[in-house]
Amino acid sequence: MGDLGHVWQSIVDLAIRHVRYGVKIEQYAFVGDVLLDTFKHILGDRFTPATREAWEALYAKIASTMIREAYGDYGIEPK
């Protein structure tokens, strides 16, 4: 997977905002599932297994980064 360094600060800022909005850690998985289901619904057969795998990997990377940054490095306790 490519380097997300160029968007790092945006991801960190987004993570902090999500905590302030009341997003819980367990909601990240639900949102990921809904996102992928939405892509499948819109794209149909064009949403190939390889495409799904790539999106799953990207979402997992972003979500894990957001969780780590929001709840780890910034001392914000999960609700």
Phi, psi and omega per residue, in radians:
M1 nan 2.550 -3.118
G2 -1.190 2.934 -3.138
D3 -1.360 2.274 3.107
L4 -1.685 0.212 -3.087
G5 -0.956 -0.625 -3.095
H6 -1.227 -0.266 3.100
V7 -2.037 0.170 -3.043
W8 -0.909 -0.925 -3.071
Q9 -1.106 -0.631 3.090
S10 -1.115 -0.697 3.112
I11 -1.155 -0.736 3.105
V12 -1.090 -0.826 3.135
D13 -1.068 -0.733 3.109
L14 -1.089 -0.710 3.127
A15 -1.052 -0.793 -3.138
I16 -1.119 -0.743 3.102
R17 -1.078 -0.684 3.139
H18 -1.056 -0.700 3.097
V19 -1.100 -0.769 -3.139
R20 -1.124 -0.527 3.100
Y21 -1.336 -0.195 3.135
G22 1.675 0.222 3.111
V23 -1.158 2.340 3.122
K24 -1.763 2.682 -3.093
I25 -0.944 -0.763 -3.082
E26 -1.160 -0.270 3.131
Q27 -1.319 -0.362 3.131
Y28 -1.063 -0.719 3.134
A29 -1.128 -0.752 3.122
F30 -1.059 -0.816 3.140
V31 -1.079 -0.720 3.096
G32 -1.044 -0.771 3.117
D33 -1.093 -0.765 3.136
V34 -1.131 -0.723 3.109
L35 -1.023 -0.846 -3.128
L36 -1.160 -0.680 3.083
D37 -1.119 -0.639 3.101
T38 -1.146 -0.777 3.078
F39 -1.008 -0.783 -3.142
K40 -1.081 -0.740 -3.136
H41 -1.106 -0.769 -3.091
I42 -1.314 -0.752 -3.020
L43 -1.581 -0.331 3.134
G44 1.016 -2.280 -3.095
D45 -1.137 -0.310 3.104
R46 -1.287 -0.265 3.072
F47 -1.555 1.412 -3.030
T48 -1.291 2.874 3.056
P49 -0.979 -0.660 3.120
A50 -1.155 -0.692 3.112
T51 -1.145 -0.766 3.114
R52 -1.050 -0.782 3.137
E53 -1.046 -0.720 3.130
A54 -1.138 -0.766 3.113
W55 -1.157 -0.683 3.082
E56 -1.043 -0.762 -3.141
A57 -1.136 -0.767 3.136
L58 -1.133 -0.813 -3.136
Y59 -1.095 -0.736 3.124
A60 -1.045 -0.730 3.127
K61 -1.112 -0.821 -3.121
I62 -1.170 -0.813 -3.114
A63 -1.093 -0.778 -3.132
S64 -1.151 -0.630 3.076
T65 -1.125 -0.802 -3.136
M66 -1.085 -0.775 -3.137
I67 -1.102 -0.808 -3.131
R68 -1.092 -0.788 -3.099
E69 -1.202 -0.726 -3.082
A70 -1.285 -0.710 -3.022
Y71 -1.771 -0.304 -3.108
G72 -1.738 -1.236 -2.999
D73 -1.169 -0.396 -3.060
Y74 -1.825 0.064 3.048
G75 1.214 0.276 3.118
I76 -1.474 2.199 -3.122
E77 -1.443 2.398 3.063
P78 -1.058 2.561 3.107
K79 -1.608 nan nan
